[in-house]
Amino acid sequence: MMSHNMGLADRLLRTALGTVLVVVSWMFLDVVPGPLLSNFCLYFGLLNILSSLICWCFMYSLVGISSRKEQSNEE
């Protein structure tokens, strides 16, 4: 089961970075010969946006780290 492992600052940074990469991928489409760089920017940007939306990072779970603050159960 996937548990959330990304904090708010991490999610905002990934969303901003992902958006910039998606926009840059369309700008590089005509500049760079071959689609390698533009496709990398597009897919890496979309992956960052997706991971920020679901609050889960594959690499964080693989390494066992989390940027999410632990919530206390005090009422």
Stockholm file with secondary structure:
# STOCKHOLM 1.0

chainA/1-75         MMSHNMGLADRLLRTALGTVLVVVSWMFLDVVPGPLLSNFCLYFGLLNILSSLICWCFMYSLVGISSRKEQSNEE
#=GR chainA/1-75 SS CCCCCCCHHHHHHHHHHHHHHHHHHHHHTTTSSSSHHHHHHHHHHHHHHHHHHHTCCHHHHHHTCCCSCCCCCCC
#=GC SS_cons        CCCCCCCHHHHHHHHHHHHHHHHHHHHHTTTSSSSHHHHHHHHHHHHHHHHHHHTCCHHHHHHTCCCSCCCCCCC
//
